[in-house]
Structure formats: structure tokens, C-alpha cells
């Protein structure tokens, strides 16, 4: 059941407190070969206790953790409004068991793992970029480029299977003279050529009319990807030779590369005191935990942004796609808000913080009233008027 109430007060926006099944969820799958640090990283991200052991397949069922997206703006708004409740936006992380060669053919329970990847929206590919004789590597040596290519190959092979099935169906229609089916087959062939040459589907440039076709295929290698270089303590700030190789590899894909020390993050996560964590970070030359950077980067990877609702009952962050309209943003709270949308009252974050209250914003003429065509900007503080 969806529950909502609207409370008006002189110092804050009218605020909807809502629980709804249509709130956007970001779901990232952590993939990689066994023993690259996936489960350690997952534990740091979610505080869940995925089994972490020095042998392959210590994660059989995918572990799922819902984690908050760090956003200092939310805390700043809370300082001003002093709400009864504070609600950040969240990210869903899935720790998927280590893939091995032959996964596309079912090796190492590969079919199940590949199905888990298919259910995610983006991929965080963890690459081992550290030397440690006490942690065995499934292939006997540390080589992040080789590891990346092993995973890529398995995903590409699975995508070729998917594509072949779809091409058979489309091919029948094309042979009857269906011009649209012929265009579909041509598009499929472009993807197939890329996959057979060792390129992922995300490297295929799509025309606007082809984007729905690509989405419908649900190819594993069409998902946005970020490479996460797991390094030792001495490399968390500037990286190392392994990281440089990964950056060179990722450049043609326009893929982001992020450095993180999963072992260091585990140590940070064990510190309960905020000041202790800050001192620890300062000692190793970091301004914030690597997991915070990773979560923010994952959020951006899916082209997502945040708007806020702010009132005495609750200050809350909401997730929308970049380019979302005001009615679409209202629909994230509840579909009725989108259907009955009348207008949105919008305050820019900088104005709210700079002037110190909604009333001051209004007096300065900085509150704008926007209609259905308004494109939401990251950090907007919004209140929706609607009629159902």
C-alpha cells in the first residue's frame, strides 16, 4: 500500500512522506574472477557478510546489499530544516560469484551466474591490481588485462547465443520482404560483427531508432561498465603499473576506471568513530573512503541524478534519470503525482543553502513555478502540486 500525507508549514516546503513500489532502484552487479577482492569490497559497501575465503566460489548465491548514496547536500539541508526524518537515496549492489573460463557453457555454475548479471543495470568489474603471495590467483599470476579479457569473452559468447536466437526469428520475417525486419537483421549483424571481433555490444554506435532494439536484446555486454582496480595500501592514491594498463585498456571503451583498496576499506569500515575514520583517511592521503567514491561513480554510471523534498517531517533524496521532466520526477514518489501533475515549485540547492530558509528564498524571488516541460536539475528542491 502507498501512503502519503501533505503537511503545510510556514518554514518549509509541503512534503510528501511516501512509501512506494515505483521508486527507482539502481542495481549494480560486482563481477570478476575468483579471489580478486569482490566479496571484501561488497562487505565494505553493504556491511553484509558475504563469505570471504581464499578459494574460488566462496560466493554461490548472489549477495544483495542496499546501500545509501553519500550526499553531503542532504546533510546540509537537514541542518537547515531540522526534520524528524532523513532519507537518502539508495543503491542496490549484487555480489556475483567469480566467473571462470567456460562460464558461457555452464562451467563453474556459469549459467546461473550469467543470469544474475542479466538482472543488473550496470556492471562493476573488479580487477586484481595488487601482488600478494598469500592470496592465490585462479590463473597463477596477476594480470588484470588477461582477467578482463576472460570475463569479456564469456559475456560476449553468451551474447552471441542470445543474438543467434533473435536473428533466426527476425531473419524469417526479413525473407518475406518485411523492410523493418530487414533493418533489424542489419542491426543485429553489426552487433554480431563486434562480438565476433572481441568487442562488447556497448561499443556499437546506435541510431536513435535502434536504441529500443538494443535495450530489448538485454545483452550482457551492452550494460554500462566501470572497472574497479583493487590495489594495495601504497597504491590507493596514485595507482600503480597495473592500474595504468587498465586505464589504457579502458580508454577506447570510454569506460571509467576507479582505484580502491578493498583491504583498506575493510579497515575503515571497522572504525565506528567518524573522527577516527577521518584521521585514518588523512594518514593514507585520501579525502573520503574509496567506497563513497565508488557509489557516487556507480550512480553517475547509470546517468542518474538526485532531487530533494524538504520539510519538517522529512528531508529526502529521490533518484531520477538525467533529463527527467517535472512530472516524471513526481512519478518517482507515486504514479498518481505524475498523472495529476499541475506544477512544481522549485528551489535551487545553492539558493536554499545560501539564503538559509524557504521563506528567505521566496522573499528573494528565487522560488520558481515550473510546468510539465521543466527538466529537473541535479540538486533541485521540489514540491509538487497535483490533482487526482
Number of C-alpha atoms within 10 A of each C-alpha: 6 10 10 14 9 12 14 11 11 9 13 19 26 23 23 22 20 15 13 15 13 11 17 18 15 19 22 27 24 27 26 27 26 24 22 29 24 29 28 23 26 25 21 22 25 20 16 16 13 22 13 18 15 14 13 20 20 16 19 17 15 18 21 18 21 17 17 16 18 16 14 9 15 21 15 13 24 20 12 15 21 17 17 11 13 16 14 18 21 21 22 19 26 26 27 26 29 26 25 23 16 17 23 24 13 14 12 19 18 20 16 18 21 21 12 17 25 17 14 18 20 25 26 24 20 25 29 27 28 23 15 10 8 7 13 17 20 15 12 7 11 19 18 23 18 13 20 19 12 19 21 18 21 22 22 26 20 19 23 19 12 15 19 14 10 15 21 12 12 19 16 14 17 19 11 10 10 13 12 12 19 18 14 18 21 15 18 21 15 14 25 22 14 17 24 13 10 14 18 23 22 19 15 17 11 15 9 8 8 15 11 11 14 18 11 9 14 16 21 27 25 22 20 18 24 22 23 25 29 27 26 19 16 13 18 21 15 10 21 17 11 20 26 15 14 21 18 12 16 17 11 9 13 12 15 16 23 21 24 26 26 27 17 20 20 18 12 20 17 11 13 9 10 10 10 12 18 16 13 18 18 12 10 14 13 14 12 12 18 23 22 15 16 20 21 15 16 25 21 13 19 18 13 18 20 22 21 24 24 26 27 19 19 20 26 25 24 20 23 24 18 16 15 17 18 26 26 21 24 26 20 19 23 21 18 15 20 22 15 16 21 17 19 22 18 23 22 19 20 13 18 21 16 11 16 15 17 23 16 16 19 14 10 11 9 16 20 14 14 17 15 14 11 16 16 24 20 18 18 21 27 26 22 24 14 16 10 9
